[in-house]
Structure formats: structure tokens, C-alpha cells
């Protein structure tokens, strides 16, 4: 693109110009630059409230951008190596849903790993697509799902040559990636689009020591959480498109079905500035991030009983490459669950990590981290390992659930008649809702899938550990909704 200047911030600059004008507001939002919400304004500051404004001519409109939003999207597309970029204010969830709706019509098949985020299931329900799940590779020692193997993808495509798209996670929550370039080659050879959930990979295109980003690998679309690892505000993201298989106007229409017409300029301007920062200073910033992550991993691995896993796993099943900013620590050998260590870090050391599972905790190292908090985390883990250790290693019979059987499509299950049963009595029933721990937001069971005793036991285990569960009508997960009389099951 001729004359591109990544130092420009079209939305942010226009917002600051609007702020300088001190416009008298007779439009929404009703707080009128913070005057009508004084308690909140006193806490967050007047500047925040004065730029929390509605779409107007000088600030463009996200539904049909022709001004500063379009300029900002063009800059983002260039920075991330795509043909088009779409600003998202409903999080990467909106991007994942739009990708699936843009690639698949009702009744068409999409191939995806079962450890996909709940937004993928939502996209399948909205589009009416039929999911063809691939079992991701599993590391039983770490108790986590990895990426998919090329062999399993080829077998699945062979059984379902009529599928319209392949959906991939790049990277997984724990930082593992599949050979995405090979996935793209195989899918395109078979006339299938490649859609990538890149929620945890917004930074990867800006430093050579990270796995290939979706656009670098030749994927057709990717949804990128700039708020997770790129520095923008929570709920702000980007949807990237490489033109060819999927038409940009189809994507725009899909987004306008689900995304708000009242887009937050706080969110969009934060993406604008985060993109500028990554494009102009990303390499050096990420150099510093990598050093912090590598130093922390090395220090943690010197603590007896703890294992901060990383690049040594590359080449094992389902791991083609690894994102080092995902600092995951296996704590099983000190006799504590990841949930217990998570709680200890918060309650006794005032440290918040991203997530926990039964064997591990995971901290995300990003452009906002410095040496002091990293050292505090390392010292807290050392103290926990020395003072809270139990003699018996934590060991589960089934640390990762295998793919459930899909009995009816998620869309049919969502709209079917349902009945309520006690969780413990739901064996053999077909789920009418999703049940997941959040984070990571990967359904343990999704609408249309058969509930097994293994799934119920795992949910009960998570409840014992006071994991944050969601997705069910019953907030306490004592009861579940399953398909009832008159359903398609």
C-alpha cells in the first residue's frame, strides 16, 4: 500500500480532535461526557468519559466504515499482513462467529478440533454448519490437549471431502501450534477455507522467534485478540481476511448481523494505538517479553517439583511450534492441583495468573510485564513448593476428556425441546447446553453431544475444586438441560 505510515492513528487522532472541540452533546450516551455519572467519572477520570462517544460523521461508523475507521482498518491489515481487517468490539468471539458464518451455510460441514473455544460452537449454531471434530493430540503427563496432527487432518478430509472449511487454533491456550502452513496447503488443495482462532497470537507476526501467524501461513481468515497479547483494551479485537475463497462483503454482512451498532471508541482507539505500537516498536518490545519469559521459565525449572514446559516439547505429537510467552507450570509433583496453586497465589501472594487446570497454572507474559512482577511470581512459586508441598503426586485417571459423540447438530440441539435432569442422572442423555470451565472456555460438553459418566465425573471434580463453571441454565450446575420429548433425538 503506497504511502502507508504505521505511526498514524486515525481513530485515536480523530477522537482527540473531537475532545479538543468541547462539543455540546445532545446525542447519546446519556451520561453526557461523564456529567451524568459523577461517581464513576471521579474514579476513571474525565478524559475517559469525554471520549466515550457515539458514532458521528467525524468519527465514522463501524457498520459501514468510509472514514477514520476504514483508514485504521487499512493500517491494521497492512501491519498484520492481510488484505482486509475489521475492527471488533464484541471480542474475538464476534470474529470467530463471523468467520464460520462467512465460510459455511446451513448443513455444510466444518472440520475443527474439539478443544476449540465456545465461540466456535456458537458460530456453528448461528451458521447451521455441521461440526466434524478432530481429536487433538493429548499429553497425559501434562494433562492437556495439544494441536491436531497432519495425519488426523488428512484422514478427516478423506472421510469428509465435501467440508467447506478447516478451523484451527493458533496457538492453543497453552502456546502449542500445529504445522499451520501444511494445514493451509492440504485444505486449499481440497478446496476448503482455513479459519484460524488466533485469540492468543496477536503478537506473533511481529517477531521471528514466534510461530508463524495465520496470515503468514496463508490462512483465509483469522480472529486476533489484540486485547489479550497486543496491548489494547479488553473486548477489542481484529478480524483479518486474505481475499480469495471468502468475499469481504460476505464477512461484513456476517459481522453486521451480530456486532453492536454502537461501537465503543475507547475500544477501537485502543486497537488503533496497539497496532501502531506493534508495527513500529513490536520487535524490540517482544524481545524484552521473550527475555522475561525465558528467564522466568529457567528460574522456575530450578525449583524442585515444578516444571515450566516449553520449546523442548516441539516435535512431540501435536506440537509443531511453541509460543514462549505462555508460561505454564506443571505443579502435580508437589502434590497440589493447579486450582490450589492458583488460589494460593491470589490469596496469599496477591498474584493473579491467567488460568489453572488440574495439573497446571498458566501465566501470560506480555508487553505490559516487567522484571519485578516476574520475580515476585517466581519467588511465590518457590515459597509454595517449599511450604505447601504434599507427599503424593497429583494424578488423575483421565486428565483430558476425549471427543464426545455428536448425536445431533449443535443448531438442532439448541432449538430442540428440552427437559431438566440432575447432573448425576444425565448419563446417556444428549446435552441441550454447553458446560465449560472459564477460562479457557472450551466446552466439556456442547449442545447435541452425548453426556457420559466420564464427563459427569470430570464436572463434579471441577466443582470440588471450585473451578468457575458456566454455560448452563442452572448457575450451580446441579441440574442440566438435555433434549426432551419432541426433539430430533
N, C-alpha and C positions, 0 to 999 in steps of 0.2 A: 504494500500500500504506500503510494508516494506521499511524502510529507508527514509520515507518522511521527508523533512526538509523545513518547511514553511519560514525559514529565507533565503532560496536561491532565487535568481532572475536570472534565466538562460539567458533570453534575455538581460536584463539590464547589467548583468555582461559581456556578450559577446560583447555588444556594447561599454562598457568602455574599454575592452581589445583592440578592433579594434581601438578606438580613440587613445590609447597609441602608437600604431604602426606607426602612421603618414603615412599611406599608400598614395602613389601617385596614384591619381584617373584618370583612363581613361574610366570610366563607367558613367552611369547616377546616380544621377541627374546632369544636366548641370551646376549648379552653382558651382560645384567642391569645396565642403566644405565651401561655402559662398563667395569665391573669386569673383564669377561672379554676385553677388547680394549684393554689398557693403552697400548700404543704408539700406536694410533690416537687413543685418548681424550686422551692427553697432547698430541697435535698439534691436534686440533679443539676441545678444551675439554670439560669435564664437562657443561655445560648441554646441548650438542648431544646427547650420548649419553643423558642422563637424560630427554629428551623424545622420543627415538626409541622409541616405544612401539607396542603393538598395539591394535586396536580393543577397547574395553570399554564398559560401559554409559554411563559419564560422558562418553565421547568419541565415541559414536555409531559408525555403520558406513557406509562409502561405498556398499555394495551396496544398502542399504535405509535411507537416512537419515531419521530421525524426530526427531533432537535437534539438537545444535550444528552438525553438517554441514548439515542441512536449513536451519537458520537462516542459516548463512553463504551457502548457495546462493541463498536468497531475497534476501539483501542484494546479492549479485553480479548476480542477474537485474535487480533494480531499477536498479543502477548502470549496467549495460550496455544497458538498455532492452529486455530480453527478457521473456518470460513465465516461462521456466524457465532455470535454469543448473545444470550438472552439473560437479562438480569432477573433474579428470583428473590422474592421477599417472603415466600412461604417455605423457605428452606429447600434443601436438596430433595426432600420428599416431592415437592411440586415438579422438580426436574425429572426425577425417576418416573413419576406418573406420566408426564408428557412424553418421555421417550417411548414408553411402552404403548401409549395411545397413538403415537405417531407412526409406529412400526407395525402394529398388529390391529386387525379388525376383529370383530366378534367371531369366535370359532377358529381363529388362526392360532397356530402353535408358537410358543416361545420357549427356548431352551435356557435353563438357568440353574445355578447351584442352589441347593436347598438352604444354605446359610446366608441367603440374601436378606436384606433389611425388610421390615414390614411394609415399607413404601412400595416395594416391588409387588407384594401381594395386593396392595391397594390398587396399583396400576393395572394389574391383571383383572381385578374386579371391575374397574372402571372401563377397561377396554373390551372385556369379554373374551380375552385371549385364553388359550388352554396351556397351562404350565407343563412342561416336560422337564422334570427335575433330574439333575446330575448329582450323584453323591460326591461331595467334596472329600478329598483325602483327609484322613484323621491321624493325628499324632496322639496316641493313647498315653504316652508318658507325660505330655504337657496337658492333655485333656482338652484339646481344641481342634476345631476344623481348620484345614488349610485351604489352598486353592484347588481347582479341578485339574485333572491330568489331561494331557492332549489325547491320550488313548481313549479315555472315557468320553471325551467330546466327540471324537471321530465315530465311536460306536453309537452314540446317541444320534448323531446326524444321520448315520447309516440307517437307523431304525425310523427316523422321522425326517426324511429328506424334504418334506413339504413345510417344515418350520420356516417362519418368516424372519426370526431374529435369534441371536445368541446374546444373553445378558451375562456380564462378567463383573466381578468385584475387583477393583484395582486401586489400592491394596485392600486386603481384608482388615478387619478391626485390629488385628494383631500385627499387621505390617507385611503379610506374605502376598506375593503376586504370582500369578500364572504367567506362562510364556505368552503374553498378550499379542505379540507380533504374529506368532504362529496361529493363535486363535483367530485373528483377523484374516489371515491367509486362507485358512480352512473354511471359515464361514463365507467369505466372499467368493471362494471357488464354488460354493454350493448356493450362491445367490441369496445369502442371508445377511441382514444387517447386524452390526455389532454395537450393542449398547453397553455403556460402562458406568457402574456406580463408583464414582471416584470421590466419594464423600470425604475420605481421609487422605486424599492425594493432591490437594490444591497446590502444594509446594513443589511437587516432584518435577515439573517441567523446567525448573529454574536452577537446577544444579545437576551436574553429570553423575554424582555419586548416588543418585536415587534411581529406582526402577523407572522404566520408560512410562511416560504418561500415555493416556488413551489416544490423544491426538498425535503424539509422536509415533505410536504404534500403528496408526492408520484406521482407528475405530471410526464409526459413523457418528456416534453421539456419546457425550459423557456429561454427567451431572457432578459438579465440583463444589464442595462445601468450602468456600473461601473463609467462612466464619470458623471452621474447625482448625485449619492449619495455615490459613493465609492471612489472618490478622483482622478481618472485617467483623462487624457486629453479628451476634447470634441471630440466626434465621435468614441471613443473607447468603446467597449462593449464585452460581452461574450455570447455565446450560450451554454446552458447546456442541456445534454441529459441523461436520465435514460433509459438504454437499455431494450428492450423487444418488445414493439409494433413497434417502429421505429428503423430501422437499421442505425448505424453510417455512413456507406458508402453512404447511400442514402442522409444523411444530408450533408456530404462532397461534394457530386456531386451537390446538390442544391446550396450550398454556392459558389461553383466554377463557377456556371452559372452567378451570379450577382456581386460577390465581386471582387475588383480590384486584379490584379496580382502584383501590385506594392505597397504592404502594407507598411505603414509608421512605421518605427522602433521607432520613437518618441511615436506614439500612443501605439504600442504593449508593449514597455518597461514601459510605464506609467501604463498599466494594470498589468504588472508583479509586479511592486513596490506597487501598490494599493492593489493587492491581498495579498502580504506579510504583509502589514500594517494591513489589516482587519483580517488576520489569526493569527497574533502574538499579536496585540495590540487592536483589534477591540472592545473587550468588554469594556475596560476602556475608549477608545475614545468615544464610543457610550453612555456610562454612562454620560460623560460630555455633549454630544449632547442632551440627554434626559433632563438633568437638565436645560440647556439653554432653550429648547423648553417649558418645564413645567413652568419655571419662567416667560417667555415671555407671555405665554397663561394666566397665573394668573394675571399679571400686566395689560394686555390689557382688560381683563374682568372686571377690576375695573374702566375703562374709560366709562362714561355714553354714551350709544348709540352704543357701539361696542360689538361684540360677537365673540370671538375666539373659534370656536366649536372644540370639541374633543371627549374624551372617553365616555362622558355622552350620546352620540348618539348610542353607542353599544347596540344592541338588537332591534333597530328600523328597519323598512323594508330596506333590502339590506345592512345592516351593521352588520357583524359578529365580526369584529375587526377593529382596527384603528391604523394607523401609526402616532405617535405624532410629528414626525419631519416635517409633513406638517402643517405649521402654517397658517391656513386660517382664515380670519377675515371678518365677515359679517358687511357691513357698511351701509346697507339700512336705518337703523333707524336714521342716522344723515343726511338723505336727499341727499346723494351723491351716485353716482354709483361707482362700483368698478373701472371702467375705469377712472373716475375722480380722485379717490384717488391714483390710480396707477400713473397718470400723475403728481399730486401734489407731491408725494414722490420723483419722479425723478427730476422735475423742481425746486422745492423749497428746498428740503432736501438732494438732491444728493444720494438718496437711490433707488436701483433697486430691485423690488420684481419679483418673477417668472412670475406671470400672474395675470390677472383680468378677471372677468366676470361682468354681470350687477349688481350683489348683493355683490360680494366678491373680496378681493385680497388674494393672496396666496404667502407666503414666504417659502422657503425651508431652514431648519436648518440642517447643515451637519458637517462633520469632520473639515471643514475649518473655522467654526464660533467660535467667542469668545464673551465674555460678553459685550465688549464696543460697537460693532456694533448692538448687540441685543438691548441694552439700547437706542441707537440712534433711532432705528426703533420704539420702544415703545413711546419714547418722541415725535417723529414726528407724530405718530398716535394720541397722546393726544392733540398735538397742532392743528392738522387738525380738530379733533372732537370739539374743543373749539372755533375755529376761522373760520371755513368754513361750519359749520352746516347750513342746511336749515330746515324750519319748517315741510315740508311734507316728510313723509317716502316714499322711492322709492318702487314702486310696479308695476310689470308687470302682464298683464293678463295671459300670457303663458311664464313662466320663462325658461322652458325647453321644447324643441321640442320632440314630440312623434315620434316613429319609422315611417319613410316614407314607402309607398308601393313600393315594389320591382317589377317592371314590366318586366324587362329582366335582365339577369345575368350581373354583372359588366364587365366581359370579353367581352360579346357580345356588350354591350353598348360602351365599349372602342373602339372596332374595327368597329362599325357601321358608316354609313354615318351620317353627322351632318349638322345642319344649325344654324345660329346665330340669336338670338332674343333679344329684350330688356328685361332686368330683370323683369320689372313690367308687361310684357306681356307674361311671361313664365308659368302662371298658367295652370296646366293640361299637360304640356309637360313632356317628360322623359329626365332627365338630361344626358348629354354626358360627364360631367366632375364633379369633386368634388369642393365644395365650403366650406372653413373652416376658422375659426379664428385660428391663430397660435401665441403663444400657446393657447390651448392644442393640436391642430392638429386633432380634431375629426370632421369628415365631417358633415356639416349641411345637405348636400345632396350629394350623391355619384352617380357615373355612373350607369344608369339603374333604378334610383328611380324617382318617380313622384314628380314634383315640385308643392307645394301647396301655397295658399295665405299666410298661416301661416309662411312657410319657407321664402318667399319673404319679408314679413314684418319684420321678425327677422334679415335677412341680411341687410335690409335698416336701422334698428335700430343700428346694429353693425357699419355700415358705418357712421352714425351720430356720434357715439361715437369714431370714428377714430380708431376702432379696426384694427389690422393687419390681413387682409383677403388675402387668397391665393388659388391656385388650378385652377383658371380659365385662359383661354387664354387671356381674357381682364384683364389687371392688375388693372383696376379701378372698375371692377365688374359692369359696366354699361350694358354690354351685357353678355349673357351666351350661351354656346353651348348645343344644345339639339338634340335628334335623329330626323333625317330628312328622306326624301323620299328614299325608298330602304332599310331602316334599318329593323331589325327584329321586331320592334314595329309596 
